[in-house]
């Protein structure tokens, strides 16, 4: 059998965290058929979500051209290319893993499936006064009675339309929307999820109290108000005419409690009774200095696996092909061939490209995509 013709493509960028699946495409070719003169095998590609899969020789560009025939034994390199607002997530048949480059050895007919999903973007909501904001898609239920910032932010697909509904408490009505829903009339607001999504809703009492009412701010970082009444620490309470609309502005690392609930740095409320607001330090559950290491397996079907001491284990039947690492981490990947198979090369990481060493050191300075290519051992 002639030597493989390796081809190189720079992988497309993809986001972190995948689901896992790896199924075979077709039964192996009969013994002795590989490399027989004139023998051809069909490669078929399917796509889930918005994206394309392309071969290095451009015979497949799925979307449009999703099948091609290749000589038996030929190595075919495929690359997953997401469309705008989408990211490549995983190969689910024919190939294994989360790196966007896959190599298929055509020793049998093969089917490869690529999965694309919308990039997740966080939507932040703050509620001022007696009411709740609910998202049509589960994730946000911000305000009374939940009164916790954990229900005031959630991730939704970039480019999708998110429906938010204002639900006043008994004896209250919606006064106004702010942020991405500003100038919306009525209790329902729809936003197109982008990179920055902040929404605030203000509720007021139907029957406000009479006379001056006390607004007080407790705890936390610096807070100022418009109109000028609060400048806390320092001036943390003020008496205002009932029905006064006040916008409180806190540091970006703050979250609200009490009469304001949420994580948007500003909160607008109507002081129509004694009003107490708490300011909390907000610690988010992610680290900006962390990046995904994505691994894929290519070449011979079930030809081997890739492991690391840090817990990454990418294999055909039990794939954990994505793992998050802090910036600057050094991760050593090890290719482990299956019985009667050999490791052939790496694709992707600087320093390991085309290397035949079974170990590949990866320095995490951003997202890294690595493909390990295996082949059948010569008899």
C-alpha positions as CSV (number, residue, x, y, z in Angstrom):
1,X,0.0,0.0,0.0
2,X,1.4,3.4,-1.0
3,X,2.3,5.9,1.7
4,X,-0.5,8.3,2.8
5,X,-0.6,11.8,1.3
6,X,-0.9,14.0,4.4
7,X,-2.5,17.4,4.0
8,X,-2.4,20.4,6.3
9,X,-5.2,22.8,7.2
10,X,-5.2,25.4,9.9
11,X,-8.2,24.6,12.1
12,X,-11.1,27.1,12.5
13,X,-11.8,28.6,15.9
14,X,-14.4,26.9,18.0
15,X,-15.9,27.4,21.5
16,X,-15.6,25.2,24.6
17,X,-17.6,22.3,26.0
18,X,-19.0,19.5,23.9
19,X,-21.3,16.6,24.1
20,X,-19.8,13.3,23.1
21,X,-20.6,10.7,20.5
22,X,-18.7,8.5,18.2
23,X,-20.3,6.0,15.9
24,X,-18.9,3.9,13.0
25,X,-19.7,4.9,9.5
26,X,-19.7,1.5,7.7
27,X,-18.3,-2.0,8.0
28,X,-14.6,-2.4,7.3
29,X,-13.6,-3.4,3.7
30,X,-12.9,-7.1,3.1
31,X,-9.4,-8.3,3.7
32,X,-7.1,-7.6,0.8
33,X,-9.4,-5.1,-0.9
34,X,-7.5,-2.0,0.4
35,X,-5.1,-0.8,-2.3
36,X,-6.6,-2.9,-5.0
37,X,-6.5,-1.3,-8.5
38,X,-9.5,1.0,-9.3
39,X,-11.2,0.4,-5.9
40,X,-13.2,3.5,-4.8
41,X,-15.0,4.3,-1.5
42,X,-17.7,6.9,-0.9
43,X,-17.2,9.7,1.8
44,X,-20.5,11.3,2.9
45,X,-20.7,14.4,5.1
46,X,-23.7,15.7,7.0
47,X,-24.0,19.0,8.9
48,X,-26.1,19.8,12.0
49,X,-26.5,23.6,12.6
50,X,-25.0,26.4,10.6
51,X,-21.6,25.6,9.2
52,X,-19.8,23.8,6.5
53,X,-17.3,20.9,6.1
54,X,-14.6,21.1,3.5
55,X,-12.0,18.7,2.3
56,X,-8.4,19.8,1.6
57,X,-8.8,18.9,-2.1
58,X,-12.1,20.9,-2.3
59,X,-14.1,18.0,-3.7
60,X,-16.4,18.3,-0.7
61,X,-17.9,21.6,0.5
62,X,-20.9,20.6,2.5
63,X,-23.3,22.7,2.4
64,X,-23.6,22.0,-1.2
65,X,-21.3,19.1,-2.3
66,X,-21.6,16.5,0.5
67,X,-20.3,13.3,-1.1
68,X,-17.2,12.2,-3.1
69,X,-15.5,9.0,-4.0
70,X,-11.9,8.3,-3.2
71,X,-9.4,5.5,-3.8
72,X,-9.3,2.9,-1.2
73,X,-6.8,3.7,1.5
74,X,-6.6,7.4,0.7
75,X,-6.4,9.8,3.7
76,X,-8.9,12.7,3.4
77,X,-8.6,15.8,5.6
78,X,-11.8,17.6,6.5
79,X,-12.2,20.9,8.3
80,X,-15.4,22.2,10.0
81,X,-16.0,25.9,9.3
82,X,-18.8,27.6,11.4
83,X,-21.0,30.4,10.1
84,X,-21.4,33.7,11.8
85,X,-22.7,33.4,15.4
86,X,-22.0,29.7,15.4
87,X,-19.2,27.5,16.7
88,X,-18.1,24.0,15.8
89,X,-18.9,21.6,18.7
90,X,-18.1,18.0,17.8
91,X,-17.8,15.3,15.2
92,X,-20.5,12.7,15.9
93,X,-20.0,10.0,13.3
94,X,-16.9,8.9,11.4
95,X,-14.6,11.2,13.3
96,X,-14.3,11.7,17.1
97,X,-13.6,14.8,19.1
98,X,-13.9,18.6,19.2
99,X,-11.0,19.9,17.2
100,X,-12.3,21.2,13.8
101,X,-9.8,19.1,11.7
102,X,-10.5,15.5,11.0
103,X,-8.7,12.9,8.9
104,X,-10.6,9.9,7.5
105,X,-8.8,6.9,6.0
106,X,-10.9,5.5,3.2
107,X,-10.5,1.8,3.9
108,X,-14.4,1.6,3.8
109,X,-17.3,3.8,2.9
110,X,-17.4,6.6,5.6
111,X,-20.0,9.0,6.9
112,X,-18.9,12.0,8.9
113,X,-21.2,14.4,10.8
114,X,-20.3,17.8,12.1
115,X,-22.3,19.6,14.8
116,X,-22.4,23.4,15.0
117,X,-24.2,25.3,17.8
118,X,-24.8,29.0,18.4
119,X,-22.1,30.8,20.4
120,X,-23.4,31.4,24.0
121,X,-23.7,35.0,25.2
122,X,-24.7,36.1,28.6
123,X,-27.9,38.2,29.1
124,X,-28.0,40.3,32.3
125,X,-31.3,41.6,33.8
126,X,-32.0,43.9,36.7
127,X,-35.4,44.6,38.2
128,X,-36.3,47.7,40.2
129,X,-39.4,47.5,42.3
130,X,-42.2,44.9,42.9
131,X,-42.1,42.6,39.8
132,X,-40.3,39.9,37.9
133,X,-38.8,39.5,34.5
134,X,-39.1,36.1,32.9
135,X,-37.4,34.7,29.8
136,X,-39.4,32.7,27.3
137,X,-36.5,30.2,27.0
138,X,-35.7,28.9,30.5
139,X,-32.9,30.7,32.3
140,X,-34.1,34.1,33.7
141,X,-36.6,34.7,36.5
142,X,-35.4,37.9,38.0
143,X,-37.0,39.9,40.8
144,X,-39.5,39.2,43.5
145,X,-40.1,36.5,44.7
146,X,-36.8,34.9,43.6
147,X,-34.8,37.9,44.9
148,X,-31.5,36.3,43.9
149,X,-29.0,37.4,41.3
150,X,-28.5,33.8,40.2
151,X,-31.7,33.9,38.3
152,X,-31.0,37.3,36.7
153,X,-28.4,36.2,34.2
154,X,-28.2,33.3,31.7
155,X,-26.6,32.3,28.4
156,X,-28.5,32.2,25.2
157,X,-27.4,31.6,21.6
158,X,-25.9,34.5,19.8
159,X,-28.1,35.8,17.1
160,X,-31.2,34.2,18.5
161,X,-34.3,36.2,19.5
162,X,-35.0,36.2,23.3
163,X,-38.5,37.1,24.6
164,X,-38.6,38.8,28.0
165,X,-41.9,39.3,29.9
166,X,-42.4,41.7,32.8
167,X,-44.7,40.4,35.5
168,X,-45.8,43.0,38.1
169,X,-46.5,41.9,41.6
170,X,-50.0,42.4,42.9
171,X,-50.7,46.1,43.3
172,X,-48.0,47.1,40.9
173,X,-47.5,47.9,37.2
174,X,-44.6,48.1,34.8
175,X,-43.3,51.6,34.7
176,X,-40.5,51.3,32.0
177,X,-37.9,49.2,30.3
178,X,-34.2,50.3,30.1
179,X,-31.1,49.0,28.3
180,X,-31.7,46.7,25.3
181,X,-35.5,47.0,25.8
182,X,-35.6,50.8,26.1
183,X,-38.6,52.4,24.4
184,X,-40.5,49.1,24.4
185,X,-44.2,49.6,25.0
186,X,-46.0,46.9,27.0
187,X,-45.0,44.0,29.2
188,X,-43.2,42.0,26.5
189,X,-39.8,42.8,25.0
190,X,-37.9,40.8,22.4
191,X,-34.1,41.3,21.9
192,X,-31.6,39.9,19.5
193,X,-28.9,38.3,21.5
194,X,-25.5,39.9,20.8
195,X,-22.2,40.3,22.5
196,X,-23.5,42.8,25.1
197,X,-27.0,42.3,26.5
198,X,-28.3,44.3,29.5
199,X,-31.9,44.8,30.3
200,X,-33.6,46.6,33.2
201,X,-37.3,46.8,34.1
202,X,-38.8,49.2,36.6
203,X,-42.1,48.6,38.4
204,X,-44.2,51.0,40.5
205,X,-47.1,50.7,43.0
206,X,-50.5,51.4,41.6
207,X,-51.3,53.4,44.9
208,X,-48.1,55.1,46.0
209,X,-47.6,56.3,49.5
210,X,-48.0,60.0,50.2
211,X,-45.4,62.5,51.3
212,X,-41.7,62.1,51.5
213,X,-40.3,58.5,51.3
214,X,-36.9,57.3,52.5
215,X,-34.4,55.7,50.0
216,X,-31.5,54.0,51.7
217,X,-28.5,52.1,50.3
218,X,-26.6,49.5,52.3
219,X,-23.2,47.7,52.0
220,X,-21.0,47.3,49.0
221,X,-19.0,49.5,46.6
222,X,-19.6,53.1,45.6
223,X,-23.2,54.0,44.5
224,X,-24.4,57.3,43.1
225,X,-27.9,58.4,41.9
226,X,-29.7,60.4,39.3
227,X,-31.1,62.8,40.4
228,X,-28.3,63.6,42.8
229,X,-29.4,62.3,46.2
230,X,-27.2,59.3,47.0
231,X,-23.4,59.3,47.0
232,X,-22.5,56.2,49.1
233,X,-20.4,55.7,51.1
234,X,-21.0,59.0,52.6
235,X,-24.6,59.9,51.8
236,X,-26.4,56.6,51.8
237,X,-30.0,57.7,52.4
238,X,-32.3,60.5,51.3
239,X,-35.9,61.6,51.7
240,X,-37.6,62.0,48.3
241,X,-41.1,63.0,47.2
242,X,-43.2,59.9,46.7
243,X,-43.2,58.8,43.1
244,X,-39.7,60.0,42.3
245,X,-37.9,57.9,39.7
246,X,-34.2,57.3,40.7
247,X,-31.4,55.6,38.8
248,X,-28.7,54.1,41.0
249,X,-25.3,53.5,39.5
250,X,-22.8,51.0,41.0
251,X,-19.4,49.7,40.1
252,X,-19.5,47.1,37.4
253,X,-18.4,44.4,39.9
254,X,-21.6,44.9,41.9
255,X,-25.0,43.2,42.1
256,X,-28.2,44.3,43.6
257,X,-30.5,43.1,46.4
258,X,-33.5,44.4,48.2
259,X,-35.7,46.7,46.1
260,X,-33.3,46.2,43.2
261,X,-32.4,42.7,42.0
262,X,-29.9,41.8,39.3
263,X,-26.4,42.3,38.0
264,X,-26.7,45.2,35.6
265,X,-24.6,48.0,37.1
266,X,-27.5,50.5,37.1
267,X,-31.0,50.1,38.6
268,X,-33.9,52.4,38.0
269,X,-36.7,52.3,40.6
270,X,-39.7,54.4,41.7
271,X,-39.5,55.6,45.4
272,X,-43.2,55.3,46.2
273,X,-42.7,53.9,49.7
274,X,-39.8,53.2,52.1
275,X,-37.2,51.7,49.8
276,X,-34.1,49.8,50.8
277,X,-31.4,48.7,48.3
278,X,-28.5,46.4,49.1
279,X,-25.3,46.4,47.0
280,X,-23.3,43.2,46.8
281,X,-19.9,42.3,45.4
282,X,-20.4,40.0,42.4
283,X,-18.0,37.2,41.8
284,X,-18.7,35.4,38.5
285,X,-18.2,31.7,38.0
286,X,-15.8,31.9,35.1
287,X,-12.2,33.1,34.5
288,X,-11.3,35.3,31.6
289,X,-7.8,33.7,31.6
290,X,-9.1,30.2,30.7
291,X,-9.1,28.5,27.3
292,X,-10.3,25.3,25.7
293,X,-8.0,22.5,24.5
294,X,-9.9,20.6,21.8
295,X,-8.8,17.2,20.5
296,X,-10.0,15.1,17.6
297,X,-9.1,11.6,16.4
298,X,-8.5,10.9,12.8
299,X,-7.2,8.3,10.3
300,X,-8.1,4.6,10.9
301,X,-11.5,4.0,12.5
302,X,-11.0,3.4,16.2
303,X,-7.3,3.6,15.7
304,X,-6.4,4.9,19.1
305,X,-7.0,7.5,21.8
306,X,-5.4,10.7,23.2
307,X,-4.9,11.2,27.0
308,X,-3.3,13.6,29.4
309,X,-2.4,13.5,33.0
310,X,-4.8,16.4,33.6
311,X,-7.8,14.3,32.8
312,X,-8.4,14.8,29.1
313,X,-9.3,11.4,27.5
314,X,-10.4,11.4,23.9
315,X,-11.5,8.0,22.7
316,X,-14.1,6.6,20.3
317,X,-16.5,5.2,22.9
318,X,-15.8,7.4,25.9
319,X,-14.8,10.8,24.6
320,X,-13.8,13.7,26.8
321,X,-12.2,15.6,24.0
322,X,-12.4,19.2,25.4
323,X,-10.9,20.5,28.6
324,X,-10.5,24.0,30.0
325,X,-7.0,25.2,31.2
326,X,-5.7,28.4,32.6
327,X,-3.6,30.7,30.5
328,X,0.0,29.6,30.5
329,X,-0.7,25.9,31.4
330,X,1.5,23.3,29.9
331,X,-0.3,20.1,28.9
332,X,1.3,17.0,27.5
333,X,-0.9,15.0,25.2
334,X,-0.1,11.3,24.6
335,X,-1.3,9.3,21.6
336,X,-2.1,5.7,22.5
337,X,-2.7,3.4,19.4
338,X,-5.1,0.6,19.5
339,X,-4.1,-3.0,18.9
340,X,-2.8,-3.5,15.3
341,X,-2.7,0.3,14.8
342,X,0.1,2.9,14.8
343,X,0.2,6.6,15.6
344,X,1.1,8.6,12.5
345,X,1.2,12.3,13.2
346,X,-0.3,15.4,14.9
347,X,-2.1,18.2,13.2
348,X,-2.5,21.7,14.7
349,X,-0.3,22.5,17.7
350,X,2.9,24.5,17.0
351,X,5.9,22.3,17.6
352,X,3.9,19.1,17.1
353,X,2.7,19.6,13.5
354,X,3.6,16.5,11.5
355,X,5.6,15.1,14.4
356,X,5.7,11.3,14.7
357,X,6.4,11.4,18.4
358,X,3.5,10.0,20.4
359,X,3.7,12.9,22.9
360,X,2.8,16.5,22.1
361,X,3.5,19.4,24.6
362,X,0.9,22.2,24.3
363,X,1.3,25.6,25.8
364,X,-2.1,27.2,26.5
365,X,-1.9,30.8,25.3
366,X,-5.4,30.8,23.8
367,X,-7.7,28.1,22.4
368,X,-5.8,25.1,21.0
369,X,-7.0,22.6,18.5
370,X,-5.2,19.3,18.1
371,X,-5.9,16.3,15.9
372,X,-4.1,12.9,16.3
373,X,-4.0,10.7,13.2
374,X,-3.8,6.9,13.5
375,X,-3.3,4.2,10.9
376,X,-3.4,0.4,10.6
377,X,-0.1,-1.3,11.3
378,X,1.7,-3.0,8.4
379,X,1.5,-6.7,8.4
